[in-house]
């Protein structure tokens, strides 16, 4: 079972220099908002980077809500002491601790992809049951594309959504 740490205890350890905070979310999520002092290292790149991480400090892995950081702890278990930030950046923000950026209410690109693809597959399946059998093949293709995105980390829809006005950072004033 993954050990967890509260946001307050994580902040104390970070301030004391006892720990390194590693944000395992995707770069777009990190750019939108992150915890001060966090280092961006997406979960997909963690296995290759483990050898470079310090062994003399506790590694605190952090994501949006705690799922990916638990996976990161499992990957790092043999390498160094690691813990998962309980509740991720959501809990950190709820505790009133500082966050760089202002994406608290914005849906992540990945949630947007999930909503769009999920809705399209559901509509295509309904169209298939209504007699348009080609819709089943298109729904299957979309599922394959989503699996490809998960396996490779490359998602064309996510790249397109990142360019949309609602996903761009507001200009600094």
SEVOPA-467873 format. One line per field, with one value per residue: residue number from 1; x, y, z of N, C-alpha, C, O in turn. Coordinates in Angstrom, 1 decimal. Last residue first. Layout:
N
seq c(NUM, ...) $
nc1 c(X, ...) $
nc2 c(Y, ...) $
nc3 c(Z, ...) $
cac1 c(X, ...) $
cac2 c(Y, ...) $
cac3 c(Z, ...) $
cc1 c(X, ...) $
cc2 c(Y, ...) $
cc3 c(Z, ...) $
oc1 c(X, ...) $
oc2 c(Y, ...) $
oc3 c(Z, ...) $
***
This chain:
173
seq c(173, 172, 171, 170, 169, 168, 167, 166, 165, 164, 163, 162, 161, 160, 159, 158, 157, 156, 155, 154, 153, 152, 151, 150, 149, 148, 147, 146, 145, 144, 143, 142, 141, 140, 139, 138, 137, 136, 135, 134, 133, 132, 131, 130, 129, 128, 127, 126, 125, 124, 123, 122, 121, 120, 119, 118, 117, 116, 115, 114, 113, 112, 111, 110, 109, 108, 107, 106, 105, 104, 103, 102, 101, 100, 99, 98, 97, 96, 95, 94, 93, 92, 91, 90, 89, 88, 87, 86, 85, 84, 83, 82, 81, 80, 79, 78, 77, 76, 75, 74, 73, 72, 71, 70, 69, 68, 67, 66, 65, 64, 63, 62, 61, 60, 59, 58, 57, 56, 55, 54, 53, 52, 51, 50, 49, 48, 47, 46, 45, 44, 43, 42, 41, 40, 39, 38, 37, 36, 35, 34, 33, 32, 31, 30, 29, 28, 27, 26, 25, 24, 23, 22, 21, 20, 19, 18, 17, 16, 15, 14, 13, 12, 11, 10, 9, 8, 7, 6, 5, 4, 3, 2, 1) $
nc1 c(-1.1, -0.5, -3.2, -4.2, -3.4, -5.9, -8.3, -10.0, -8.9, -6.9, -4.7, -5.4, -6.9, -4.8, -3.6, -5.7, -5.9, -3.5, -1.4, 1.0, 1.5, 1.3, -1.0, -3.0, -3.2, -4.1, -6.6, -7.7, -7.8, -9.6, -11.9, -12.2, -12.7, -15.2, -16.7, -16.5, -18.0, -20.5, -21.2, -21.9, -24.6, -27.2, -29.2, -29.2, -26.9, -25.2, -26.0, -25.1, -22.4, -22.0, -22.6, -20.4, -18.2, -18.7, -18.4, -15.7, -14.4, -15.1, -14.1, -11.4, -10.6, -11.1, -9.2, -7.0, -7.0, -9.0, -11.2, -10.7, -10.6, -7.8, -5.7, -3.6, -0.3, 0.8, -0.6, -0.4, -3.2, -5.7, -6.6, -7.3, -4.8, -4.2, -6.3, -5.5, -3.0, -3.7, -4.6, -1.5, 1.2, 3.0, 6.5, 9.5, 12.9, 14.0, 13.9, 11.7, 9.5, 8.8, 6.5, 4.8, 4.8, 3.3, 0.8, 0.2, 0.0, -2.3, -4.2, -4.4, -5.3, -3.1, -0.1, 3.1, 5.4, 8.2, 10.9, 13.2, 16.7, 18.8, 18.7, 17.3, 17.1, 18.2, 16.9, 14.3, 13.9, 12.6, 10.1, 8.9, 7.5, 4.8, 4.4, 6.4, 7.7, 8.4, 8.7, 7.5, 7.7, 4.2, 2.1, 0.5, -1.4, -0.6, 1.7, 0.7, -0.9, 1.0, 2.7, 0.8, 1.9, 3.7, 5.8, 7.6, 9.4, 11.6, 12.5, 13.7, 13.6, 11.6, 9.7, 9.0, 7.9, 5.7, 4.2, 3.6, 1.9, -0.2, -1.1, 0.0, 0.9, 0.9, 2.2, 0.5, 0.8) $
nc2 c(40.8, 38.0, 36.4, 33.1, 30.3, 28.5, 27.3, 28.8, 28.8, 25.8, 24.3, 22.1, 20.7, 19.6, 17.9, 16.2, 15.0, 13.6, 12.5, 10.4, 8.4, 5.7, 4.7, 6.6, 6.7, 4.1, 4.3, 6.2, 4.7, 2.7, 4.2, 5.0, 2.5, 2.0, 4.0, 3.1, 0.7, 1.7, 3.1, 1.3, 0.8, 2.4, 1.6, 2.3, 1.2, 3.3, 5.5, 4.6, 4.6, 7.4, 8.4, 7.2, 8.4, 11.1, 11.0, 10.2, 12.3, 14.5, 13.6, 13.1, 15.7, 17.0, 15.7, 16.7, 19.4, 20.0, 22.8, 25.3, 26.1, 26.4, 27.7, 29.7, 29.8, 28.1, 28.1, 27.7, 26.3, 25.6, 23.1, 23.0, 22.7, 20.1, 18.7, 19.1, 18.0, 15.0, 13.3, 13.1, 12.6, 9.6, 9.0, 7.2, 6.5, 4.9, 2.5, 0.8, 2.7, 3.9, 2.8, 3.4, 6.2, 6.4, 5.5, 7.7, 9.7, 9.0, 9.5, 12.1, 14.3, 15.3, 14.6, 13.9, 12.5, 13.2, 11.5, 12.6, 12.6, 11.2, 10.5, 12.3, 11.0, 9.6, 7.2, 7.9, 8.5, 6.3, 6.3, 8.9, 9.5, 9.2, 11.1, 14.0, 16.2, 19.3, 20.0, 22.5, 25.1, 25.5, 23.4, 24.7, 25.1, 24.9, 23.3, 20.9, 20.3, 20.1, 17.9, 15.7, 15.0, 14.6, 16.6, 16.1, 17.6, 16.3, 17.1, 18.7, 21.4, 22.6, 22.9, 20.2, 19.5, 21.3, 20.4, 17.8, 18.5, 19.6, 17.5, 14.3, 11.4, 7.8, 4.8, 2.2, -1.2) $
nc3 c(-16.7, -18.8, -20.6, -19.6, -21.5, -23.3, -23.4, -24.9, -27.5, -28.3, -28.2, -26.8, -28.8, -30.3, -28.5, -28.0, -30.6, -30.7, -28.4, -27.2, -25.4, -26.2, -24.9, -25.2, -28.0, -28.5, -27.2, -29.0, -31.3, -30.6, -30.3, -33.0, -34.1, -32.9, -34.1, -36.8, -36.6, -35.9, -38.2, -40.0, -39.5, -38.7, -37.1, -34.5, -33.5, -34.6, -33.1, -30.6, -31.2, -31.6, -29.1, -27.6, -29.0, -28.3, -25.5, -25.3, -26.6, -24.9, -22.3, -22.8, -23.5, -21.0, -19.4, -20.7, -20.1, -17.2, -16.8, -14.4, -11.8, -11.3, -12.5, -12.2, -10.7, -7.9, -4.7, -1.1, 0.7, 1.5, 1.2, -1.5, -2.6, -1.8, -3.0, -5.6, -5.9, -3.8, -1.9, -0.4, -2.2, -1.5, -1.0, -0.8, -0.7, -3.8, -5.4, -5.2, -5.6, -7.9, -8.7, -6.6, -6.9, -9.2, -8.4, -6.7, -8.6, -10.0, -7.8, -6.7, -8.1, -9.8, -8.0, -6.6, -4.4, -2.8, -1.6, 0.8, 0.0, -1.0, -3.6, -6.4, -9.7, -11.8, -11.9, -12.9, -15.5, -16.7, -15.2, -15.8, -18.0, -17.3, -15.3, -15.8, -13.8, -12.5, -9.1, -6.9, -5.9, -5.7, -7.7, -10.6, -13.7, -16.4, -16.4, -15.6, -17.8, -19.8, -18.9, -16.6, -13.2, -11.2, -9.5, -6.6, -4.2, -1.9, 1.6, 3.4, 3.6, 5.0, 3.1, 2.7, 5.2, 5.2, 3.0, 3.9, 6.1, 4.5, 2.9, 4.2, 2.4, 2.2, 0.9, -0.7, 0.0) $
cac1 c(-1.4, -0.2, -2.0, -4.6, -3.2, -4.7, -7.2, -10.4, -8.8, -8.2, -4.6, -4.5, -7.6, -5.7, -2.8, -5.2, -7.0, -3.7, -2.8, 0.8, 1.5, 2.4, 0.3, -2.5, -2.8, -2.8, -5.6, -7.6, -7.0, -8.2, -11.3, -11.9, -11.5, -14.0, -16.6, -15.9, -16.5, -19.8, -20.9, -20.6, -23.7, -26.0, -29.2, -30.3, -28.1, -25.1, -26.3, -26.5, -23.0, -21.8, -23.4, -21.8, -18.4, -18.7, -19.7, -16.7, -14.3, -15.4, -15.5, -12.3, -10.5, -11.8, -10.7, -7.2, -7.1, -7.8, -11.0, -10.6, -11.9, -8.6, -6.5, -5.0, -1.3, 1.2, -0.5, -0.2, -1.8, -5.4, -5.9, -8.4, -5.5, -3.3, -6.3, -6.9, -3.1, -3.0, -5.6, -2.9, 0.5, 2.0, 5.1, 8.6, 11.7, 14.1, 14.9, 13.0, 9.7, 10.0, 7.6, 5.1, 5.4, 4.7, 1.5, 0.3, 1.1, -1.0, -4.1, -3.7, -6.0, -4.3, -0.8, 1.9, 4.8, 6.8, 10.3, 12.0, 15.5, 18.9, 18.3, 18.1, 16.5, 18.7, 18.3, 14.5, 14.4, 13.9, 11.1, 9.5, 8.9, 5.3, 4.5, 5.3, 8.2, 7.5, 9.4, 7.3, 8.8, 5.5, 2.6, 1.3, -1.2, -1.9, 1.8, 1.6, -1.5, 0.0, 3.2, 1.3, 0.9, 3.7, 4.5, 7.6, 8.1, 11.5, 11.8, 13.8, 14.6, 12.8, 10.3, 9.6, 9.1, 6.7, 4.7, 4.4, 3.2, 0.5, -0.5, -1.0, 1.3, 0.5, 2.2, 1.2, 0.0) $
cac2 c(42.2, 38.7, 37.2, 34.6, 31.1, 29.3, 26.5, 28.6, 30.0, 26.5, 25.6, 23.0, 21.4, 20.6, 19.0, 17.0, 15.8, 14.7, 12.6, 11.4, 9.7, 6.5, 3.9, 6.2, 7.9, 4.6, 3.4, 6.5, 5.9, 2.3, 3.5, 6.0, 3.3, 1.1, 4.0, 4.4, 0.7, 0.8, 3.8, 1.8, -0.1, 2.9, 1.0, 2.8, 0.5, 1.9, 5.5, 4.8, 3.4, 6.5, 8.7, 6.9, 6.9, 10.7, 11.4, 9.4, 11.0, 14.5, 13.9, 12.0, 14.6, 17.4, 15.5, 15.2, 18.9, 19.7, 21.3, 24.9, 25.8, 25.7, 26.8, 29.9, 29.6, 28.9, 27.4, 28.4, 26.4, 27.0, 23.4, 23.1, 24.0, 21.2, 18.8, 19.5, 19.4, 15.8, 14.2, 12.7, 13.7, 10.3, 9.1, 8.0, 6.7, 5.8, 3.5, 0.2, 1.9, 4.4, 2.7, 2.0, 5.6, 6.8, 4.7, 6.3, 9.7, 8.9, 8.2, 11.0, 13.9, 16.0, 14.7, 14.6, 12.5, 13.4, 11.9, 11.9, 13.3, 11.7, 9.4, 12.2, 11.5, 10.9, 7.1, 7.5, 9.5, 6.7, 5.1, 8.6, 9.7, 8.4, 9.7, 13.2, 14.9, 18.5, 19.7, 21.2, 24.1, 26.1, 23.8, 23.8, 25.4, 25.6, 24.7, 21.6, 20.4, 21.1, 19.2, 16.1, 15.3, 13.6, 16.6, 15.8, 17.4, 16.8, 16.3, 17.2, 20.8, 22.2, 24.1, 21.0, 18.9, 21.4, 21.7, 18.0, 17.8, 20.4, 18.7, 15.4, 12.5, 9.2, 5.8, 3.5, 0.0) $
cac3 c(-16.7, -17.6, -20.6, -19.7, -20.2, -23.2, -22.8, -23.5, -26.6, -28.2, -28.9, -26.2, -27.7, -30.9, -29.0, -26.9, -30.1, -31.6, -28.6, -28.2, -24.9, -26.7, -25.0, -23.9, -27.2, -29.0, -26.7, -27.5, -31.3, -30.9, -29.2, -31.9, -34.5, -32.7, -32.7, -36.4, -37.0, -35.0, -36.9, -40.2, -39.0, -39.5, -38.4, -35.3, -33.2, -35.0, -34.5, -30.8, -30.9, -32.7, -30.2, -27.3, -29.1, -29.7, -26.1, -24.7, -27.2, -26.3, -22.5, -22.4, -24.5, -22.2, -19.2, -20.7, -21.5, -17.9, -17.0, -15.8, -12.3, -10.4, -13.3, -11.8, -11.8, -9.0, -6.0, -2.4, 0.5, 1.5, 2.5, -0.4, -2.8, -1.5, -1.5, -5.2, -5.9, -4.9, -2.5, -0.3, -1.6, -2.4, -0.5, -1.6, 0.1, -2.7, -5.6, -5.0, -4.4, -7.2, -9.6, -6.9, -5.7, -9.2, -9.4, -6.1, -7.7, -10.7, -8.5, -6.0, -7.0, -9.6, -9.3, -6.6, -5.7, -2.6, -2.9, 0.5, 0.4, 0.4, -2.6, -5.2, -8.5, -11.6, -11.5, -11.5, -14.7, -17.2, -15.1, -14.5, -18.1, -18.4, -15.0, -16.1, -14.3, -13.4, -10.3, -7.6, -5.6, -5.7, -6.4, -9.9, -12.2, -16.0, -16.9, -14.8, -16.5, -19.9, -18.9, -17.9, -14.2, -12.3, -10.1, -8.1, -4.7, -3.2, 0.5, 3.6, 2.6, 5.7, 3.7, 1.6, 4.7, 6.3, 3.0, 2.7, 6.4, 5.6, 2.3, 4.1, 3.3, 1.8, 2.0, -0.9, 0.0) $
cc1 c(-0.5, -0.5, -1.8, -3.3, -3.6, -4.6, -5.9, -9.3, -9.1, -8.1, -5.9, -4.4, -6.7, -6.4, -3.7, -4.4, -6.6, -4.9, -3.1, -0.7, 1.3, 2.6, 1.5, -1.2, -2.3, -2.3, -4.2, -6.6, -6.8, -7.3, -9.9, -11.4, -11.2, -12.7, -15.4, -15.7, -15.9, -18.3, -20.2, -20.2, -22.2, -24.8, -28.0, -30.3, -29.3, -26.3, -26.2, -26.9, -24.5, -22.4, -23.3, -22.7, -19.9, -18.9, -19.8, -18.1, -15.4, -15.4, -15.9, -13.7, -11.4, -11.8, -11.5, -8.7, -7.5, -8.0, -9.7, -10.5, -11.8, -9.9, -7.4, -5.9, -2.7, 0.3, -0.1, -0.1, -1.5, -3.9, -5.5, -7.8, -6.6, -4.0, -5.3, -6.9, -4.5, -3.2, -5.0, -3.9, -1.0, 1.3, 4.3, 7.2, 10.8, 12.8, 15.1, 14.1, 11.1, 10.4, 8.9, 6.3, 5.7, 5.4, 3.0, 1.1, 1.3, 0.2, -2.7, -3.5, -5.4, -5.1, -2.1, 1.2, 3.4, 6.2, 8.8, 11.4, 14.3, 17.7, 18.3, 17.7, 17.3, 18.1, 18.9, 16.0, 14.8, 14.6, 12.5, 10.5, 9.6, 6.9, 5.1, 5.5, 7.0, 8.2, 8.5, 8.2, 8.7, 6.6, 4.0, 1.6, -0.4, -1.8, 0.5, 1.7, -0.6, -0.7, 2.1, 1.7, 1.6, 2.6, 4.5, 6.1, 8.1, 10.1, 11.9, 13.2, 14.7, 13.9, 11.6, 10.3, 9.8, 8.0, 5.8, 5.0, 4.1, 1.9, 0.3, -0.3, 0.3, 1.0, 1.8, 1.1, 0.9) $
cc2 c(43.0, 40.2, 37.9, 35.4, 32.5, 30.1, 27.3, 27.8, 29.7, 27.7, 26.4, 24.3, 22.4, 21.4, 20.1, 18.2, 16.7, 15.6, 13.9, 11.4, 10.8, 7.9, 4.7, 5.4, 7.5, 5.8, 3.7, 5.6, 6.4, 3.6, 3.1, 5.4, 4.3, 1.8, 3.1, 4.5, 2.0, 0.8, 3.0, 2.6, 0.4, 2.0, 1.5, 2.4, 1.0, 1.1, 4.1, 4.8, 3.5, 5.1, 7.8, 7.2, 6.6, 9.2, 11.0, 9.7, 10.1, 13.1, 13.9, 12.3, 13.5, 16.3, 15.9, 14.9, 17.5, 19.3, 21.1, 23.4, 25.2, 25.2, 25.9, 29.0, 29.7, 28.7, 28.4, 27.5, 27.0, 27.3, 24.8, 23.4, 24.1, 22.5, 19.9, 19.6, 19.9, 17.3, 15.1, 13.7, 13.3, 11.4, 9.8, 7.9, 7.6, 5.8, 4.4, 1.3, 1.4, 3.6, 3.0, 1.9, 4.1, 6.2, 5.1, 5.4, 8.4, 8.9, 8.0, 9.7, 12.7, 15.6, 15.5, 14.7, 13.1, 13.5, 12.0, 12.4, 12.4, 12.5, 9.9, 11.1, 11.3, 11.6, 8.5, 7.5, 9.1, 7.7, 5.5, 7.4, 9.3, 8.4, 8.9, 11.8, 14.0, 17.3, 18.9, 21.2, 22.8, 25.0, 24.4, 24.3, 24.3, 26.0, 25.5, 23.0, 21.2, 21.3, 20.3, 17.5, 15.6, 13.8, 15.7, 15.7, 17.2, 16.6, 17.1, 16.4, 19.3, 21.6, 23.8, 22.2, 19.6, 20.7, 21.9, 19.4, 17.9, 19.8, 19.6, 16.6, 13.6, 10.2, 7.1, 4.3, 1.2) $
cc3 c(-15.8, -17.7, -19.2, -19.7, -20.5, -21.9, -22.7, -22.7, -25.2, -27.2, -28.9, -26.9, -26.9, -29.8, -29.7, -27.4, -28.9, -31.1, -29.5, -28.5, -25.9, -26.1, -25.4, -23.9, -25.8, -28.2, -27.2, -26.9, -29.8, -30.8, -29.4, -30.7, -33.5, -33.0, -32.3, -34.9, -36.6, -35.3, -35.9, -38.9, -39.1, -38.9, -39.2, -36.7, -34.0, -34.7, -35.1, -32.3, -31.0, -32.5, -31.4, -28.4, -28.7, -29.8, -27.6, -25.3, -26.6, -26.9, -24.0, -22.6, -24.1, -23.3, -20.3, -20.4, -21.6, -19.3, -17.7, -15.8, -13.7, -10.9, -12.5, -12.6, -11.3, -10.2, -7.0, -3.6, -0.9, 1.2, 2.6, 0.9, -1.8, -1.5, -1.1, -3.7, -5.5, -4.7, -3.6, -0.8, -1.6, -1.6, -1.6, -0.9, -0.7, -1.9, -4.4, -5.0, -4.1, -6.0, -8.9, -7.7, -5.9, -8.0, -9.4, -7.1, -6.9, -9.7, -9.2, -6.7, -6.2, -8.3, -9.0, -8.0, -5.6, -4.0, -2.6, -0.8, 0.1, 0.9, -1.2, -4.2, -7.3, -10.3, -11.2, -11.1, -13.3, -16.3, -15.6, -14.5, -16.8, -18.5, -16.1, -15.8, -14.6, -14.0, -11.2, -8.9, -6.3, -5.3, -6.5, -8.5, -11.6, -14.5, -16.4, -15.1, -15.6, -18.6, -19.0, -18.0, -15.6, -13.3, -11.3, -8.6, -6.2, -3.7, -0.8, 2.5, 2.8, 4.8, 4.4, 2.1, 3.6, 5.8, 4.0, 2.7, 5.2, 5.9, 3.3, 3.5, 3.1, 2.9, 1.5, 0.4, 0.0) $
oc1 c(-0.6, -0.2, -2.8, -2.4, -3.3, -5.7, -4.9, -9.3, -8.5, -7.4, -6.0, -4.0, -7.1, -6.6, -3.4, -4.5, -7.0, -4.8, -3.0, -1.3, 1.3, 3.6, 2.6, -0.4, -1.3, -1.1, -3.2, -5.7, -5.7, -6.1, -9.1, -10.5, -10.0, -11.7, -14.6, -14.7, -14.7, -17.4, -19.4, -19.0, -21.4, -24.0, -27.7, -31.1, -30.3, -26.8, -26.9, -27.9, -25.2, -23.0, -24.3, -23.7, -20.5, -19.7, -20.8, -18.9, -16.1, -16.4, -17.0, -14.5, -12.1, -12.8, -12.5, -9.3, -8.3, -9.1, -9.3, -9.8, -12.9, -10.4, -7.7, -6.8, -2.9, 0.0, -0.6, 0.5, -2.4, -3.4, -5.0, -8.5, -6.8, -3.9, -5.6, -7.4, -4.6, -3.4, -5.7, -3.9, -1.6, 0.9, 4.8, 6.8, 11.2, 11.8, 16.2, 15.3, 11.5, 11.3, 10.0, 7.1, 6.8, 6.6, 3.9, 1.9, 2.4, 1.2, -2.1, -2.7, -5.9, -5.4, -2.1, 2.0, 2.7, 6.5, 8.2, 11.4, 14.3, 17.7, 17.9, 16.5, 18.0, 18.6, 19.8, 16.3, 15.4, 15.8, 13.5, 11.5, 10.9, 7.5, 5.9, 6.6, 6.6, 9.3, 7.9, 8.4, 9.6, 6.3, 4.8, 1.5, -0.4, -2.2, 0.6, 1.7, -1.1, -1.1, 2.3, 1.3, 2.8, 2.3, 5.1, 5.3, 8.6, 9.7, 12.2, 13.4, 15.7, 15.0, 12.5, 11.4, 11.0, 9.1, 6.8, 6.2, 5.3, 2.9, 1.3, 0.9, -0.2, 1.4, 2.2, 0.0, 1.9) $
oc2 c(44.2, 40.8, 38.4, 35.1, 33.0, 30.5, 26.8, 27.8, 30.3, 27.6, 27.5, 25.3, 23.4, 22.6, 21.2, 19.3, 17.9, 16.9, 15.0, 10.3, 12.0, 8.5, 4.5, 5.6, 8.1, 5.9, 3.6, 6.0, 6.9, 3.5, 3.2, 5.9, 4.5, 1.7, 3.5, 5.0, 2.0, 0.8, 3.5, 2.8, -0.1, 2.5, 0.9, 2.7, 0.3, 0.3, 3.7, 4.2, 2.6, 4.5, 7.4, 6.4, 5.7, 8.7, 10.5, 8.8, 9.3, 12.7, 13.4, 11.5, 13.0, 16.1, 15.3, 14.0, 17.1, 18.8, 21.8, 22.7, 24.7, 24.1, 24.8, 29.5, 29.6, 27.6, 29.6, 26.4, 26.9, 28.4, 25.3, 24.0, 25.2, 23.4, 20.6, 20.6, 21.1, 17.8, 15.9, 14.9, 13.2, 11.2, 10.5, 6.9, 8.7, 5.3, 4.6, 1.0, 1.4, 3.9, 2.5, 1.0, 3.7, 5.8, 4.2, 4.6, 8.1, 8.3, 7.0, 8.9, 12.4, 16.5, 16.3, 14.8, 12.8, 14.4, 11.0, 13.6, 11.6, 13.0, 9.2, 10.8, 10.3, 12.6, 8.6, 7.9, 9.8, 7.7, 5.1, 7.5, 9.3, 7.5, 7.9, 11.2, 13.3, 17.5, 17.9, 22.2, 21.9, 24.2, 23.9, 25.5, 23.1, 27.1, 26.7, 23.9, 22.0, 22.5, 21.4, 18.3, 15.8, 12.9, 15.9, 14.9, 18.1, 15.4, 18.3, 15.2, 18.7, 21.2, 24.6, 22.5, 19.7, 21.3, 22.6, 19.5, 18.1, 20.5, 20.1, 16.8, 13.9, 9.8, 7.5, 4.5, 1.3) $
oc3 c(-15.7, -18.7, -18.6, -19.0, -21.6, -21.4, -22.2, -21.5, -24.3, -26.2, -29.3, -26.3, -26.5, -29.9, -29.5, -26.9, -28.8, -31.3, -29.0, -28.9, -25.6, -26.1, -24.9, -22.9, -25.3, -27.9, -26.4, -26.1, -29.5, -30.4, -28.5, -30.0, -33.1, -32.3, -31.4, -34.4, -36.2, -34.4, -35.1, -38.6, -38.3, -38.1, -40.3, -37.5, -34.2, -35.6, -36.0, -32.7, -31.6, -33.4, -32.0, -28.7, -29.3, -30.7, -28.0, -25.6, -27.4, -27.6, -24.4, -23.0, -24.9, -23.9, -20.6, -20.9, -22.4, -19.7, -18.6, -15.0, -14.2, -10.6, -12.8, -13.3, -10.1, -10.6, -7.0, -3.5, -1.8, 1.5, 3.6, 1.8, -1.2, -0.6, -0.1, -3.2, -5.0, -3.6, -4.2, -0.4, -2.7, -0.5, -2.5, -0.3, -1.1, -2.3, -4.0, -4.6, -3.0, -5.3, -9.2, -7.6, -5.4, -8.1, -9.5, -6.6, -6.6, -9.9, -8.9, -6.2, -5.1, -7.5, -8.1, -9.0, -4.7, -4.7, -2.3, -1.0, -0.8, 2.0, -0.3, -4.2, -7.1, -9.8, -10.5, -9.9, -12.6, -16.3, -15.0, -14.0, -16.8, -19.0, -15.8, -15.9, -13.7, -14.6, -10.8, -9.6, -6.2, -4.4, -7.2, -8.2, -12.0, -14.2, -16.1, -14.2, -14.8, -18.2, -18.4, -17.2, -15.6, -14.1, -12.3, -8.1, -6.9, -3.7, -0.9, 2.4, 2.3, 5.3, 4.4, 1.7, 3.5, 6.0, 3.8, 2.4, 5.3, 6.0, 3.0, 3.5, 2.0, 4.0, 0.4, 0.9, 0.7) $
***
